[in-house]
Amino acid sequence: LKKCAAVNSEEIRHCVDEYIQNVPVNPTSALWLLLDPDNLLAAVRCQIKKDTTKGR
């Protein structure tokens, strides 16, 4: 949790924006798309990628 708190908020924002852009806008299935494991994993990977660039 400390790592998460230490991550720059701008980087998180970038990951979230990137994630949202990658999710097709479809009102009938938006919730399912957000809950899709692959989509969630992609968002997490983006965060991990940002975290590893800073070193552990």
C-alpha positions in Angstrom: 0.0 0.0 0.0 2.9 2.4 0.7 4.0 1.9 -2.9 0.6 2.8 -4.2 0.5 6.0 -2.0 4.0 7.0 -3.2 3.0 6.9 -6.9 2.7 10.2 -8.6 -1.0 11.1 -9.0 -0.3 12.4 -12.5 1.0 9.0 -13.5 -2.1 7.3 -12.1 -4.2 9.9 -14.0 -2.4 9.0 -17.2 -3.0 5.3 -16.6 -6.7 5.9 -15.9 -7.1 8.1 -19.0 -5.3 5.5 -21.1 -7.5 2.7 -19.7 -10.7 4.7 -20.3 -9.7 5.4 -23.9 -9.1 1.7 -24.5 -12.5 0.8 -23.3 -15.1 1.2 -26.1 -18.0 3.5 -25.1 -21.1 1.4 -25.1 -23.8 2.3 -22.6 -25.3 -1.2 -22.7 -22.1 -3.0 -21.7 -19.9 -0.4 -20.1 -20.1 -2.0 -16.7 -19.2 -5.4 -18.1 -16.3 -3.9 -20.0 -15.0 -2.2 -16.8 -15.3 -5.5 -14.9 -13.6 -7.5 -17.7 -10.5 -9.1 -16.2 -8.4 -8.3 -19.3 -9.3 -4.6 -19.1 -8.6 -4.5 -15.4 -5.3 -6.3 -15.9 -4.3 -3.9 -18.6 -4.9 -1.0 -16.1 -2.9 -2.7 -13.4 -0.1 -3.5 -15.8 0.1 0.2 -16.7 0.4 1.0 -13.1 3.1 -1.7 -12.5 5.0 -0.4 -15.6 5.0 3.1 -14.1 6.0 1.8 -10.7 8.9 -0.3 -12.0 10.4 2.7 -14.0 11.1 4.3 -10.6 12.9 1.3 -9.2 11.8 -0.7 -6.2 
